[in-house]
Amino acid sequence: MAKHANIIPSKQLNVALPLPLYLKLSAHLYSDLECRVPHGAYSRCLIDLLQMHFAERSLDLAPFTGSEPGMLQVTGTVEAIEALTRKLSE
């Protein structure tokens, strides 16, 4: 049976992680059923994290709290940040 092409093409990426972070990630993704990290688990994890990162927005609370810029920041969905900004601006 022939393999179907992905609708969205992918690109190979080689990433070097610090060993402690790699071990933590591997332990998190490890499957007791397969006795290993499942095929594609690293890719799925990275894709999920990147999609969440690009979907989030951040808000610097300095104008509302009088703190130093960049010291107090919150992140969340676009809708949550807009709602928080409206509430803080009242």
C-alpha positions as CSV (number, residue, x, y, z in Angstrom):
1,M,0.0,0.0,0.0
2,A,1.4,3.4,-1.0
3,K,2.0,6.1,1.5
4,H,-0.2,9.2,1.0
5,A,1.5,12.6,0.9
6,N,0.8,14.9,3.8
7,I,-1.6,17.8,3.0
8,I,0.8,20.1,4.8
9,P,4.4,19.4,3.9
10,S,6.9,19.2,6.8
11,K,10.5,20.1,7.1
12,Q,13.2,18.1,9.0
13,L,14.5,20.0,12.0
14,N,17.5,19.0,14.1
15,V,17.3,20.3,17.7
16,A,20.0,20.0,20.4
17,L,18.6,20.1,24.0
18,P,20.5,20.3,27.2
19,L,20.7,16.7,28.6
20,P,18.6,17.3,31.7
21,L,15.8,18.8,29.6
22,Y,16.0,16.0,27.1
23,L,15.8,13.4,29.9
24,K,12.8,15.2,31.4
25,L,11.0,15.4,28.0
26,S,11.8,11.7,27.3
27,A,10.4,10.6,30.7
28,H,7.3,12.7,30.0
29,L,6.7,11.2,26.6
30,Y,7.7,7.6,27.6
31,S,5.0,4.9,27.0
32,D,4.8,2.0,29.4
33,L,2.8,0.1,26.9
34,E,5.5,0.4,24.1
35,C,8.4,0.5,26.6
36,R,9.9,3.5,24.7
37,V,9.0,7.0,23.5
38,P,6.4,6.4,20.7
39,H,7.3,7.2,17.1
40,G,6.6,10.9,16.4
41,A,6.0,11.9,20.0
42,Y,8.8,14.5,20.0
43,S,7.5,16.1,16.9
44,R,3.9,16.1,18.2
45,C,5.0,17.7,21.4
46,L,7.0,20.4,19.7
47,I,4.2,21.1,17.2
48,D,1.7,21.5,20.1
49,L,4.0,23.8,22.1
50,L,4.7,26.0,19.1
51,Q,1.0,26.3,18.1
52,M,0.2,27.3,21.7
53,H,3.1,29.8,21.7
54,F,2.0,31.4,18.5
55,A,-1.7,31.5,19.6
56,E,-0.8,33.3,22.9
57,R,-0.4,37.0,23.5
58,S,1.4,38.8,26.3
59,L,0.6,41.9,28.3
60,D,3.0,44.0,30.2
61,L,1.4,45.2,33.4
62,A,3.8,48.1,33.9
63,P,1.3,50.8,32.8
64,F,-1.3,49.4,35.2
65,T,0.9,48.7,38.2
66,G,3.7,51.3,38.1
67,S,6.3,48.5,38.0
68,E,9.4,48.4,35.7
69,P,8.6,47.5,32.1
70,G,9.0,43.7,31.5
71,M,8.9,42.8,35.2
72,L,5.3,41.8,35.4
73,Q,3.8,40.1,32.4
74,V,0.9,37.8,31.8
75,T,0.3,35.6,28.8
76,G,-2.9,34.1,27.5
77,T,-5.2,33.7,24.6
78,V,-5.9,36.8,22.5
79,E,-9.5,37.0,23.9
80,A,-8.2,36.7,27.5
81,I,-5.6,39.4,27.0
82,E,-8.1,41.7,25.3
83,A,-10.6,41.2,28.2
84,L,-7.9,41.8,30.8
85,T,-6.8,45.0,29.0
86,R,-10.4,46.3,28.9
87,K,-10.9,45.6,32.6
88,L,-7.6,47.2,33.6
89,S,-8.3,50.3,31.5
90,E,-11.6,51.0,33.2
